[in-house]
Amino acid sequence: MGPVPASSYVLSSEPSDMAALAAALPGAEFSWSEPTRTLTCTFPAEAGGAAAVNRRLLPALLAQVDVISAAAGVTLEQAYLRKA
């Protein structure tokens, strides 16, 4: 199995409604890191890549929090190493 595609977002605060994010991007998984205020979204390859994920996910994020930055296309391994 190859790397799992992921995108990470530095946010102003933790999103309060993770269910809304999951509804915007079915099949995705989300993890929150409080120290770095980073939301990592891992998604199935069928989601269409980072640009397609952003198109679907950013409106749901922006309805809740400010997005400081986004890093598209990080792998799950890269996201994990950033937290370490």
HELIX and SHEET records of a PDB file:
HELIX    1   1 MET A   18  ALA A   24  1                                   7    
HELIX    2   2 ALA A   45  ALA A   47  5                                   3    
HELIX    3   3 ALA A   50  LEU A   62  1                                  13    
HELIX    4   4 LEU A   76  LYS A   83  1                                   8    
SHEET    1   A 4 GLU A  29  SER A  33  0                                        
SHEET    2   A 4 THR A  38  THR A  42 -1                                        
SHEET    3   A 4 PRO A   5  LEU A  11 -1                                        
SHEET    4   A 4 VAL A  67  THR A  75 -1                                        
END                                                                             
